[in-house]
Amino acid sequence: MVHLYPRLLPASAANLREECLHRSVEYLRDRSALSHPAMFYAATGGSRLPERSLGSLREAVLACATERGYPAKPGRRQAAGFDIDVATVLHRDSGIVPAEAVAGDLWAFLSLVVLPDVSAWRFADLHRDRVLGTDVTRHVFGRLWWRAHLLYDEDGGREDLYASLSVLNESDFDQIYARRTSIGGSPHLVRAIVRVWQTLDVPPNAERRVLRDFLMRVLRLNAFISFDSLPAEVLDEELEGVFRESLSVVAGG
């Protein structure tokens, strides 16, 4: 059964963000809630998510933060570990479906009503894109659900279906998802990119340049090749060849 998540009206979301600015994590923890006067639900099929399920989701995300030092400010490694853990929790346990996951007002409800303290702990400035859902690819929680959705691999033969989450860091994955209309919108292609990336010996100081060059080459090939129609082993072989071209160009430059 599909459960509909509460959403938050944009004007109310903006007001809540203003109220949360410059507040401590402890203060925001005390004002977290499971409902809000300005919440609403999509007028589509499905039943409304029970409050107890929202509460369980809050507890699960808060546990991930606590394991990484919450409420103390996280370091880079702690933040990266939190992102991987929460991406898994959100995709595996929340019941959010892709049709709902594109809605910024759903993510605004989670970041400003249910989890304002965790939002501020992860991104202290509470930038608009991080909490309002104006850009789901940058939202504190929305970006993690989509990262897990694209990398979840039930056909890869791994016991951990979310193992690929730790292959690319956030900025590298953003390069892929930013091209979501052509590359980042295809889980089949994204998973193949990550599989092949793991097999290459790329110098650490050249990783970003190699990935950028590679993605540009894939974009050009996308006009001639239907990547989604290729079997995984054929796609991996094709992408490995493109990756090696990029390695050669970057190393030679």
LUMNUPA-645851 format. One record per residue (C-alpha): residue in three letters; x negated, y negated, z negated. Coordinates in steps of 0.02 Angstrom, whole numbers, plus 32768, in hexadecimal, padded with zeros to 4 digits. Layout:
BEGIN
ALAXYZ/...
This chain:
BEGIN
MET800080008000/VAL7FC37F51802C/HIS7FC77ED77F9B/LEU7FD27E1E7FBF/TYR7F5A7DB27F5C/PRO7F8E7D097F16/ARG7F537C727F79/LEU7F377BBF7F42/LEU7F7D7B247F97/PRO7EEE7ABE7FE2/ALA7F147A1C7F83/SER7F1B7A797EDE/ALA7E7A7AD47F08/ALA7E227A2F7F27/ASN7E6379E97E83/LEU7E2D7A837E23/ARG7D7F7A797E6D/GLU7D7179C47E31/GLU7DA779F97D83/CYS7D237A827D81/LEU7C917A167DB8/HIS7C0C79F97D33/ARG7C627A717CBB/SER7C037AF97C60/VAL7C167BAF7C8B/GLU7C5A7BCD7BDC/TYR7CDF7B467BF2/LEU7D157B8E7C98/ARG7D1C7C3D7C50/ASP7D9B7C017BD0/ARG7E0A7BB57C56/SER7E0A7C487CCE/ALA7EB87C8A7CF3/LEU7F177D0A7D58/SER7F9D7C937D98/HIS7FB57BDC7DC6/PRO804C7B6C7DE7/ALA800C7B487E98/MET7FF07BFC7ECB/PHE80527C4C7F58/TYR80537CEB7FBF/ALA804B7D0B807A/ALA80F67D2780C9/THR80C57DD1810F/GLY80E67E8680E4/GLY80A07EC88041/SER80C07EBE7F88/ARG80757E3C7F15/LEU7FD97E6F7EB8/PRO7FFF7E927E00/GLU7FA97E1D7D85/ARG7F567EB27D30/SER7EFB7ED77DD3/LEU7EBB7E247DDA/GLY7E827E387D27/SER7E267ED87D50/LEU7DD17E847DE4/ARG7D9A7DF47D74/GLU7D527E6D7CF6/ALA7CF37ECC7D7D/VAL7CA77E2E7DC9/LEU7C7F7DE77D1D/ALA7C277E897CEF/CYS7BB87E767D8A/ALA7B8D7DC57D55/THR7B6C7DF77CA1/GLU7AF47E7E7CDC/ARG7A947DF67D39/GLY7A857D7F7CA4/TYR7B2B7D227CA1/PRO7B487C9F7C5A/ALA7A907C6E7C6B/LYS7A637C287D16/PRO7A307CB67D8B/GLY798A7CBE7DE3/ARG797C7CE77E9C/ARG79697DA27E7E/GLN79FA7DA57E03/ALA7A6A7D457E7C/ALA7A3F7DBB7F0A/GLY7A637E537E9E/PHE7B097E097E67/ASP7B3B7DE97F1B/ILE7B1B7E9F7F4B/ASP7B797EE27EB4/VAL7C0F7E707ECB/ALA7C187E8E7F86/THR7C2D7F467F5F/VAL7CAF7F267ED6/LEU7D167EB07F40/HIS7D1A7F1E7FD9/ARG7D2C7FC67F81/ASP7DA27F9A7EF2/SER7E047EFB7F17/GLY7E787F3F7F9C/ILE7E617EA28004/VAL7E7B7EC780BD/PRO7E2D7E6A8152/ALA7ECF7E0F817B/GLU7ECD7DC480CC/ALA7E117DAE80C1/VAL7E127D278148/ALA7E807CB780DA/GLY7E1A7C318083/ASP7EA67C09800A/LEU7E9E7CBB7FC6/TRP7DE67CA67FA0/ALA7E067BFB7F56/PHE7E7F7C4A7EDA/LEU7DFD7CCA7EA5/SER7D6E7C4E7E95/LEU7DCC7BC07E3E/VAL7E547C187DD9/VAL7E1C7CCA7DB3/LEU7D5F7CB67DB4/PRO7D307BFD7DA3/ASP7CA77C257D25/VAL7C547CA67D95/SER7C627C307E2A/ALA7C077BA77DC8/TRP7B887C247D86/ARG7B5D7C5C7E36/PHE7B657BAF7E89/ALA7B557B277E07/ASP7B817A987E7D/LEU7C267AEA7EAE/HIS7C107AAE7F60/ARG7CB57AA07FBD/ASP7C8B7B2D8035/ARG7C5E7B9F7FA3/VAL7D057B937F48/LEU7D8C7B477FB8/GLY7D867BC98041/THR7D6B7B4580C7/ASP7CE77BB98110/VAL7CFF7C6E80DB/THR7C4F7C988118/ARG7C0B7C29808C/HIS7C8B7C498004/VAL7C437C8D7F62/PHE7CAD7D2A7F6E/GLY7CF57D2B801E/ARG7C4B7D398071/LEU7C257DD18005/TRP7CC47E2E8034/TRP7C9E7E1380EC/ARG7BE97E4580D6/ALA7C217EE98089/HIS7CAA7F02810A/LEU7C307EF2819A/LEU7BAA7F60814B/TYR7C177FE680FB/ASP7BE080838154/GLU7C488120813E/ASP7BFA817281D7/GLY7B43815D81AB/GLY7B3381F98142/ARG7AFE819C80A6/GLU7B4181C07FF9/ASP7B4481057FD5/LEU7BB780BB8058/TYR7B7D800C802A/ALA7AC2802D8030/SER7AAB7FB880C5/LEU7ADB7F21805B/SER7A2A7F188017/VAL79D17F1C80C0/LEU79E57E6580F2/ASN79E17DD0807E/GLU7A6D7D508081/SER7A1C7CD780FA/ASP79F17D618175/PHE7A9F7DAA816E/ASP7AE67CFC8186/GLN7A8D7CF3822D/ILE7AF27D898265/TYR7B997D59821A/ALA7B8C7CA7825A/ARG7B9C7CF58307/ARG7C3B7D5182D2/THR7C997D308374/SER7C177D9283D5/ILE7BAA7DF9835F/GLY7BE37DE882AC/GLY7C957E1982D3/SER7C637ECB8302/PRO7C407F3E826F/HIS7BFF7FC282EA/LEU7B7C7F49832E/VAL7B4E7EFC8286/ARG7B317FA68236/ALA7AC47FD982C9/ILE7A5C7F3A82B9/VAL7A3D7F5F8202/ARG7A1380168222/VAL79927FE982A6/TRP794B7F598241/GLN791E7FD381B6/THR78B3803B822D/LEU78467FAA8269/ASP77A57F6D821E/VAL77C17EB18226/PRO77417E3E81D3/PRO779A7DE68142/ASN77677D3A8181/ALA77B47D5E822B/GLU78587DAF81F9/ARG78C67D168212/ARG787A7CEA82BB/VAL78887D9E82F8/LEU793D7DAB82C1/ARG796A7D048311/ASP79187D3483B6/PHE796A7DE083B0/LEU7A187D988393/MET7A057D228426/ARG79D77DB68495/VAL7A6D7E198456/LEU7ADE7D85847B/ARG7AA27D83852F/LEU7AB87E3F8540/ASN7B667E3484F5/ALA7BA47DEB8599/PHE7B737E8B85F5/ILE7B7A7F178574/SER7C0E7F51850D/PHE7BAE7F7A846E/ASP7C4A7FBA8416/SER7C6280408499/LEU7BB4808A8483/PRO7B9A81218412/ALA7B3280F88378/GLU7A95815183B3/VAL7A9A80FC845E/LEU7ABA80528410/ASP7A2B80698395/GLU79B480948423/GLU79EB7FFB8486/LEU79D87F8683F2/GLU792F7FCD83C3/GLY78EF7FA0846F/VAL79327EEE845E/PHE78E67EDE83B1/ARG783C7F1583F1/GLU78467E93847B/SER78647E0E83F7/LEU77D57E50838D/SER77617E478421/VAL77967D96844E/VAL77897D53839D/ALA76E37DA9837C/GLY769E7D678420/GLY76DB7CB683FB/
